[in-house]
Structures are given as C-alpha cells and as structure tokens.
Amino acid sequence: MSDRPLKIGITCYPSVGGSGILASELGEELAKRGHEIHFISYEPPFRMPAGPRVFFHPVQVNSYDLFKYPDYTLPLSVKMAEVSRDHRLDVLHVHYAVPHATAAFLARSMLHQEHKLKIITTLHGTDTTLLGRDPGYGPAIRHALEHSDAITTVSEFMRRETVRLLGVQRPIEVIHNFFEPHPAEHSRTEIRRELGLADGEAMLLHVSNLRPLKRLDLLLETVARLKPQLAFKLVVLAGANPAPLLAEARHRGVADRLIIRERVTDIEGYLATTDLGLFTSEVESFCLSILELMSVGCPSVAFAVGGIPEVTVSGETGLLVPFGDTEALAGAADSLLRDPARRSALGRVAQTRARERFSAAIIIPRYEALYRRVCGA
C-alpha cells in the first residue's frame, strides 16, 4: 500500500480507563500525522481530541420493554458499518474486545464484498484476564479474535495470558502503551494550593477507575502503615464513584490523609505536582498511570504484578514489592519520601525510559506499520 493517509475508525469505552485513554491519544497522534480518525461510541471518549481530521459518531442505544437489558452490540455494529461505508474506512481499530471486536465482525459482514474493511483488535486487560475466563464470554471473544485481521496487546504479560486463557493460536503483536504529555494548564504551586497541601507536605498520587482489581483496600492499608509523623496526602484521581473509597477510608481512620478529585482533564498538572505514585493492583496489563508519572520524571511504588515490571524497573525507575505485602510497600514509599535525592535520581531514569521506549515517536510508527501491513495484505 502507498503512504497515503489512512481512514481509521476507533472504538473504545469512553469512560476513564486505560483502554479509552490510549485509544483517544492514539487517535490524536494519528490525526497529527495526517490520517483521518473516526471515533465510534455511545459518547465522546474522555480524552478525545478536538481538531482537524477527528470526527465523532454517536451510537444511539434505545431501551425497549422487550429486552430486560439494553443491547449495545447491535446498535454499535450498525453504526460501525454505516461509518465504514459512508467514509470508506480502511481500518476499524477496536480497543477492548467486548463487545467491540464482535460488533466490528458483524459490521464487516454487513458491507459489500468490495469494501475490504480490516479489523484490528487491541486487548487491554480484563477483556482477557477476567472475561476470558467466563464461559459466557470466552468463546465469543475467541471467535472475534479469530476473525480479526490483526491482534495486539499492550504487554508481553497480556500476550501470554491471552494465549493461556483463550487458546489463541494466531500471532499476537505486543505494542506497548505510550504517553505524550501536553503542557500543564496549571502550575505546581496552583495545584498544591487547590489541593490545600501545606508547605513540606508530600503528595502521593493514585490514578485509577477504582475497580476491584485496583485493590483499594490494600491502598488504604498501605497509607495506614506509613509513619504518622510523615507529612503527606494521598491524592486520588478517580475515574468512578469515589464514595465507597471515602467510606472505607473513614472506617480505617485515614480519611484525613485522602484528597479525591473526579474526571480530571489537566492530568499533566497533577502529574507534575506529584512526589510519588502509589499503586496496589492485584493484576495490571500495563499500568498507564505509572508511565504517565514516569514521563514527567516521577517514580512510583507498586506491587510487581502483570505487565508493571515491563514498564518500570525496580531500583532503577521506581520500587516494586511482592503483591499483598503492604508493609514492604509502605516501607518503599517511606524510604523515597524521606530521600528526595534518590527519588529525583529514580525520576530522571524513569523519564529517560519513558521517552526511549514508550513515547509517541516510538509507538505510533508501529501502529502505522501494522495498519499498512494489514491493509496491503
């Protein structure tokens, strides 16, 4: 295929989560490089860019008394087929297999044979590790993957788990997540003032959709284990209702250490203000939040689970401890909060690693090469 700009459809969950954020930023970077991007979802993705060559097509989901639960897959597939036909899309790139890969397969079936629409499915995490185990979903996920023109995952861990849980025999390409920070809208001083942080008070940051796999119980247990004389606040950028987290923090007596903000758009401002990231997931396909912090020179402490060791190297760009060992995790956080020089040294190496391995300049050409290879097949 020539080097002409491509017409690419992107479908993702528009909520605050790694798959939707990656899809939005991928669309932004592809549009910068001259490609035409069409987002297809029930609402605009959380970080969907505005600008030339970026379009949004809403999926209308109706509720009928006939159905106990509203159906999204069929309206999504119809909208995918409509956008693909009307805009002559080359590729549908679906993020998170359920139900996007199945809907893409149905959409392609609706098109005339001469429209050689290609489907690329990117697996992000629980679409494999959680739903892949479910007998009500696993066979459908496997079928959709078998009918995709290419499959990618965001980590080698996810590739292995997909093969193990779903028995996928086709090639799966690992293309890691990336992050390209925008200029912050607010300064460190403004963010600290808005958060009410006192002079000398450290800021720990946790960013997540607050799902059970994030193990917020272990997050609060770690906070409780940090020495009382240590001056810090844990700032949580929440992608879901934080009420249960706040209630549990009150129960554990650490609510005074917690500051919660919801649906933050100036992520870069908060990242640049952070002294240390804190993550307690029991499984992670990648952990985009750790990479976001690395990109601004901030290390994190976390459990060494899933794809996290592919992102951050313990002792070089952050500190990792065995899953569930909150005492060790609190000790790691305490040691870095008390040693700004070491924290800064880890941050510098982390930022270099982010630029050299996980920047848009490294990752976007891999997606472009994949699109052209698939379209030329």
C-alpha positions as CSV (number, residue, x, y, z in Angstrom):
1,M,0.0,0.0,0.0
2,S,1.2,3.6,-0.7
3,D,1.9,6.1,2.0
4,R,-1.4,7.8,1.5
5,P,-3.2,8.9,4.7
6,L,-5.5,6.2,6.1
7,K,-9.1,6.4,7.2
8,I,-9.3,4.8,10.6
9,G,-12.3,4.0,12.8
10,I,-11.6,3.8,16.5
11,T,-14.0,2.2,19.0
12,C,-13.4,2.2,22.8
13,Y,-15.1,2.6,26.1
14,P,-15.4,6.3,26.6
15,S,-15.0,6.0,30.4
16,V,-11.9,7.0,32.4
17,G,-9.8,3.9,31.9
18,G,-6.5,2.9,30.3
19,S,-8.1,1.5,27.1
20,G,-10.2,4.6,26.4
21,I,-7.3,6.9,27.2
22,L,-4.9,5.0,25.0
23,A,-7.4,5.0,22.2
24,S,-8.1,8.7,22.5
25,E,-4.4,9.6,22.5
26,L,-3.7,7.2,19.6
27,G,-6.4,9.0,17.6
28,E,-4.8,12.3,18.4
29,E,-1.3,11.3,17.3
30,L,-2.6,9.6,14.1
31,A,-4.5,12.8,13.2
32,K,-1.4,14.9,13.7
33,R,0.3,12.6,11.2
34,G,-2.3,13.3,8.6
35,H,-4.7,10.3,9.0
36,E,-8.5,10.7,9.2
37,I,-9.9,9.4,12.5
38,H,-13.5,8.4,13.2
39,F,-14.4,7.7,16.9
40,I,-17.5,5.5,17.2
41,S,-19.0,5.1,20.7
42,Y,-22.1,6.0,22.8
43,E,-20.4,9.2,24.0
44,P,-17.1,11.0,23.2
45,P,-14.2,9.3,24.8
46,F,-12.9,11.1,28.0
47,R,-9.8,12.5,26.3
48,M,-10.9,12.6,22.7
49,P,-9.0,15.3,20.9
50,A,-10.6,18.2,19.1
51,G,-9.2,19.4,15.8
52,P,-8.9,18.7,12.1
53,R,-9.3,15.1,10.8
54,V,-11.0,13.9,14.0
55,F,-14.7,13.0,13.9
56,F,-17.1,11.5,16.4
57,H,-20.1,9.3,15.5
58,P,-22.5,8.6,18.4
59,V,-24.2,5.2,18.9
60,Q,-27.8,5.5,19.8
61,V,-28.8,2.9,22.4
62,N,-32.6,2.5,22.8
63,S,-34.4,0.8,25.7
64,Y,-37.2,-1.5,24.7
65,D,-39.6,-3.2,27.1
66,L,-39.0,-6.3,25.1
67,F,-35.4,-6.5,26.5
68,K,-34.6,-6.9,30.1
69,Y,-31.2,-5.2,29.5
70,P,-30.4,-2.6,26.8
71,D,-28.4,-4.0,23.9
72,Y,-25.3,-2.1,22.8
73,T,-23.6,-4.6,20.5
74,L,-26.1,-4.5,17.6
75,P,-26.5,-0.7,17.5
76,L,-22.7,-0.4,17.7
77,S,-22.3,-2.8,14.8
78,V,-24.8,-0.9,12.7
79,K,-23.1,2.4,13.3
80,M,-19.7,0.8,12.6
81,A,-21.0,-0.4,9.2
82,E,-22.6,2.9,8.4
83,V,-19.5,5.0,9.2
84,S,-17.2,2.5,7.4
85,R,-19.4,2.6,4.3
86,D,-20.0,6.4,4.2
87,H,-16.4,7.4,5.0
88,R,-14.7,4.4,3.2
89,L,-12.7,3.4,6.2
90,D,-9.6,1.4,5.7
91,V,-9.4,0.0,9.2
92,L,-11.6,-0.5,12.3
93,H,-9.3,-0.4,15.3
94,V,-11.3,-1.7,18.3
95,H,-9.9,-1.3,21.9
96,Y,-11.1,-3.9,24.4
97,A,-12.6,-6.9,22.8
98,V,-16.0,-7.0,24.5
99,P,-18.2,-6.1,22.7
100,H,-16.2,-4.1,20.2
101,A,-14.5,-6.9,18.3
102,T,-17.8,-8.8,17.9
103,A,-19.5,-5.7,16.7
104,A,-16.8,-5.0,14.2
105,F,-17.1,-8.5,12.8
106,L,-20.8,-8.0,12.4
107,A,-20.3,-4.6,10.8
108,R,-17.9,-6.1,8.2
109,S,-20.5,-8.8,7.4
110,M,-23.0,-6.0,6.5
111,L,-20.7,-4.4,4.0
112,H,-20.5,-5.2,0.3
113,Q,-17.7,-7.5,-0.6
114,E,-15.8,-4.8,-2.5
115,H,-15.3,-2.9,0.8
116,K,-12.2,-4.7,2.2
117,L,-12.5,-3.3,5.7
118,K,-9.8,-4.5,8.0
119,I,-10.3,-5.1,11.8
120,I,-7.5,-4.8,14.4
121,T,-8.3,-5.7,18.0
122,T,-6.2,-4.5,20.9
123,L,-6.6,-6.3,24.2
124,H,-6.1,-4.1,27.2
125,G,-6.6,-6.3,30.3
126,T,-9.8,-7.6,31.8
127,D,-11.2,-8.5,28.4
128,T,-8.8,-11.4,28.6
129,T,-7.9,-11.8,32.3
130,L,-11.5,-11.5,33.6
131,L,-14.0,-12.1,30.8
132,G,-11.7,-14.6,29.0
133,R,-12.3,-16.9,32.0
134,D,-16.1,-16.6,31.8
135,P,-17.7,-19.4,29.8
136,G,-20.4,-16.9,28.8
137,Y,-17.8,-14.6,27.1
138,G,-14.7,-16.6,26.4
139,P,-15.9,-18.4,23.2
140,A,-17.3,-15.2,21.8
141,I,-14.0,-13.3,22.5
142,R,-12.0,-16.2,20.9
143,H,-14.3,-16.1,17.8
144,A,-13.9,-12.4,17.4
145,L,-10.2,-12.6,17.7
146,E,-10.0,-15.4,15.1
147,H,-11.9,-13.1,12.6
148,S,-9.7,-10.0,13.3
149,D,-7.1,-9.2,10.7
150,A,-4.5,-8.5,13.5
151,I,-4.4,-8.7,17.3
152,T,-2.3,-6.6,19.6
153,T,-1.8,-6.5,23.3
154,V,-0.2,-3.8,25.4
155,S,2.3,-6.0,27.2
156,E,4.1,-9.4,26.9
157,F,2.2,-10.4,30.0
158,M,-1.1,-9.8,28.2
159,R,0.0,-11.7,25.2
160,R,0.9,-14.8,27.3
161,E,-2.4,-14.6,29.3
162,T,-4.4,-14.4,26.0
163,V,-2.7,-17.5,24.7
164,R,-3.1,-19.3,28.1
165,L,-6.8,-18.4,28.8
166,L,-8.2,-18.2,25.3
167,G,-6.0,-20.6,23.4
168,V,-5.5,-18.1,20.6
169,Q,-3.0,-19.6,18.1
170,R,-2.8,-16.6,15.8
171,P,0.2,-14.2,16.0
172,I,-0.3,-11.5,18.7
173,E,1.8,-8.4,18.4
174,V,2.9,-6.6,21.6
175,I,2.7,-2.8,21.1
176,H,3.1,-1.1,24.5
177,N,1.1,1.8,25.6
178,F,2.5,5.3,25.2
179,F,2.1,8.7,26.7
180,E,2.9,12.1,25.3
181,P,2.3,14.8,27.9
182,H,0.7,18.0,27.0
183,P,1.6,21.4,28.5
184,A,0.1,21.6,32.0
185,E,-2.8,24.0,32.4
186,H,-1.9,24.9,36.0
187,S,1.4,25.2,37.8
188,R,2.7,23.1,40.6
189,T,2.0,26.0,43.0
190,E,-1.6,26.4,41.7
191,I,-2.3,22.6,42.0
192,R,-0.9,22.4,45.6
193,R,-2.9,25.5,46.6
194,E,-6.1,24.0,45.1
195,L,-5.5,20.7,46.9
196,G,-4.8,22.5,50.2
197,L,-1.4,21.0,50.6
198,A,0.7,22.5,53.4
199,D,4.4,23.5,53.0
200,G,6.6,20.5,53.3
201,E,3.6,18.1,52.8
202,A,4.4,15.4,50.2
203,M,1.9,14.4,47.5
204,L,1.3,10.8,46.7
205,L,-0.8,10.1,43.7
206,H,-3.1,7.2,42.7
207,V,-5.0,7.3,39.4
208,S,-7.5,4.6,38.5
209,N,-11.1,3.6,37.6
210,L,-11.4,2.3,41.2
211,R,-12.4,-1.2,40.0
212,P,-12.0,-4.2,42.5
213,L,-8.8,-5.3,40.7
214,K,-7.2,-2.0,41.8
215,R,-7.4,-3.3,45.4
216,L,-8.2,-0.1,47.1
217,D,-8.3,-2.0,50.4
218,L,-4.6,-2.6,50.1
219,L,-4.1,1.1,49.0
220,L,-5.7,2.3,52.2
221,E,-3.8,-0.3,54.3
222,T,-0.6,0.9,52.8
223,V,-1.5,4.5,53.7
224,A,-2.3,3.4,57.2
225,R,1.1,1.8,57.6
226,L,3.0,4.9,56.7
227,K,4.5,6.5,59.7
228,P,2.2,9.0,61.4
229,Q,5.0,11.7,61.6
230,L,5.4,11.6,57.8
231,A,3.7,14.7,56.3
232,F,1.8,13.6,53.2
233,K,-1.5,13.4,51.5
234,L,-2.7,10.7,49.0
235,V,-4.4,12.4,46.1
236,V,-6.8,10.0,44.2
237,L,-7.8,10.9,40.6
238,A,-11.0,8.8,40.4
239,G,-12.5,7.5,37.2
240,A,-15.6,6.2,39.0
241,N,-17.8,7.0,42.0
242,P,-15.3,7.5,44.9
243,A,-18.0,7.3,47.7
244,P,-17.1,3.7,48.7
245,L,-13.4,4.6,48.8
246,L,-14.1,7.6,51.1
247,A,-16.3,5.5,53.3
248,E,-13.6,2.8,53.7
249,A,-11.0,5.5,54.4
250,R,-13.2,6.8,57.2
251,H,-13.6,3.3,58.6
252,R,-9.8,2.8,58.6
253,G,-9.2,6.2,60.1
254,V,-7.2,7.6,57.2
255,A,-9.7,9.9,55.6
256,D,-7.7,12.9,56.7
257,R,-4.9,11.7,54.5
258,L,-7.1,11.4,51.4
259,I,-7.9,14.0,48.7
260,I,-10.2,12.9,45.9
261,R,-10.7,14.6,42.5
262,E,-13.0,13.2,39.8
263,R,-12.7,13.3,36.0
264,V,-9.6,15.5,35.9
265,T,-8.7,16.8,32.5
266,D,-5.5,18.6,33.4
267,I,-3.7,15.3,34.2
268,E,-0.3,16.8,33.4
269,G,-0.7,19.5,36.1
270,Y,-1.3,16.8,38.7
271,L,1.5,14.6,37.4
272,A,4.0,17.4,37.6
273,T,2.9,18.2,41.2
274,T,3.3,14.6,42.4
275,D,6.2,13.5,44.6
276,L,5.5,9.7,44.4
277,G,3.0,7.4,42.7
278,L,1.3,4.6,44.7
279,F,-0.4,1.6,43.1
280,T,-1.8,-1.6,44.6
281,S,-3.4,-3.6,41.8
282,E,-3.6,-7.3,42.0
283,V,-3.2,-7.5,38.3
284,E,-2.3,-4.9,35.6
285,S,-1.9,-5.4,31.9
286,F,0.4,-2.4,31.8
287,C,-0.5,0.4,34.2
288,L,-0.6,3.6,32.1
289,S,-0.7,5.7,35.2
290,I,2.9,4.7,36.2
291,L,4.0,5.6,32.6
292,E,2.3,8.9,32.9
293,L,4.3,9.7,36.0
294,M,7.5,8.4,34.5
295,S,7.1,10.8,31.6
296,V,7.3,13.8,33.9
297,G,10.2,12.3,35.9
298,C,8.3,11.0,38.9
299,P,8.8,7.4,40.2
300,S,6.2,5.1,41.7
301,V,6.0,2.3,44.2
302,A,3.7,-0.6,43.3
303,F,3.2,-4.4,43.5
304,A,5.2,-6.3,40.9
305,V,2.2,-7.8,39.1
306,G,1.2,-8.4,35.5
307,G,2.8,-6.0,33.0
308,I,4.1,-3.5,35.6
309,P,7.7,-4.9,35.5
310,E,7.7,-4.2,31.7
311,V,7.0,-0.6,32.4
312,T,9.1,0.3,35.4
313,V,12.3,-1.4,36.6
314,S,12.6,-1.8,40.3
315,G,15.5,0.0,41.8
316,E,16.1,2.0,38.6
317,T,12.9,3.9,37.8
318,G,10.8,3.0,40.9
319,L,10.3,0.4,43.5
320,L,8.3,-2.8,43.3
321,V,7.5,-5.3,46.0
322,P,5.6,-8.6,46.1
323,F,1.8,-8.5,45.8
324,G,0.0,-8.0,49.0
325,D,3.0,-7.0,51.1
326,T,1.6,-3.7,52.3
327,E,4.3,-3.4,54.9
328,A,7.1,-3.6,52.3
329,L,5.1,-1.2,50.0
330,A,4.7,1.3,52.8
331,G,8.4,0.9,53.6
332,A,9.3,1.6,50.0
333,A,7.2,4.7,49.9
334,D,8.6,5.9,53.2
335,S,12.1,5.5,52.1
336,L,11.6,7.6,48.9
337,L,9.6,10.3,50.6
338,R,12.4,10.7,53.1
339,D,15.1,10.7,50.4
340,P,14.4,13.4,47.8
341,A,17.8,12.9,46.2
342,R,17.2,9.2,45.5
343,R,13.6,9.9,44.4
344,S,14.9,12.5,42.0
345,A,17.5,10.1,40.6
346,L,14.9,7.4,40.0
347,G,12.7,10.0,38.3
348,R,15.4,11.1,35.9
349,V,16.0,7.5,34.8
350,A,12.2,6.9,34.6
351,Q,11.8,9.9,32.3
352,T,14.5,8.7,30.0
353,R,13.0,5.2,29.9
354,A,9.6,6.7,29.1
355,R,11.0,8.7,26.2
356,E,13.1,5.9,24.7
357,R,10.6,3.1,25.0
358,F,7.1,4.4,25.5
359,S,6.8,7.8,23.6
360,A,4.5,8.6,20.7
361,A,7.6,8.8,18.5
362,I,8.4,5.2,19.2
363,I,4.9,3.6,19.4
364,I,2.8,5.4,16.7
365,P,5.0,4.3,13.8
366,R,4.5,0.7,14.9
367,Y,0.7,1.1,14.7
368,E,1.0,2.9,11.3
369,A,3.2,0.0,10.0
370,L,0.6,-2.5,11.3
371,Y,-2.3,-0.7,9.6
372,R,-0.4,-0.6,6.3
373,R,0.7,-4.2,6.5
374,V,-2.9,-5.3,7.2
375,C,-4.4,-3.1,4.5
376,G,-1.9,-4.3,2.0
377,A,-2.4,-8.0,2.8
